[in-house]
């Protein structure tokens, strides 16, 4: 206990020399000290220090994420950052989401379109194969029919996705991160997304989004 207190005192005394977010681990606890002198303690699930999404780790501040990202910034808000990039030849948006100035979730949202909607299934399958190479077999892998009208007509499966009849999703749970690949649609629009979420910060984010919704009432 005394050792931990000494470590924290040394951290706080050094804060003026810190150029950006700096992570300290002491007594099994992870402390992120910000360049403005504020600090945040993360759950134990997030103390491994590995990159969770691109060059970021869960709990990083908005400013630290900005410093880590080299792509074109499209938009910045108090709890979100949008960037533009290309993956596998397809344009997409990178979305970083924050709660209490801590990175808690990130997404690749693909923005390309196909005249033949069935080509989205090929895109999904290619991304799934790449993710499986990196993370191994998924924990869940589902094709869900909410309406079977086009189920027997393979040529119309893309149409079925675009009107919400059919959805694909695959999920991996890797250490403290859930990775979710999904293909779904509504009103003739199809959305292909890869989402990364901190499991340790998931409940905190849920409470934050719920409070936001109540504030809007």
Secondary structure, DSSP 8 states (H G I E B T S, - for coil): -HHHHHHHHHHHHTGGG--S-EEEEETTEEEEE-TTS-EEEE-GGG-S---SBTTB-TT--HHHHHHH--SEEEEEETTEEEEEEEETTEEEEEEEEEETTEEEEEEEEE----SSTTHHHHHHHHHHHHHHHHH-S-SEEEEEES--TTTT-GGGHHHHHHTTSEEEEEEEEETTEEEEEEEEEETTEEEEEEEEEESTTHHHHHHHHHHHHHHT-
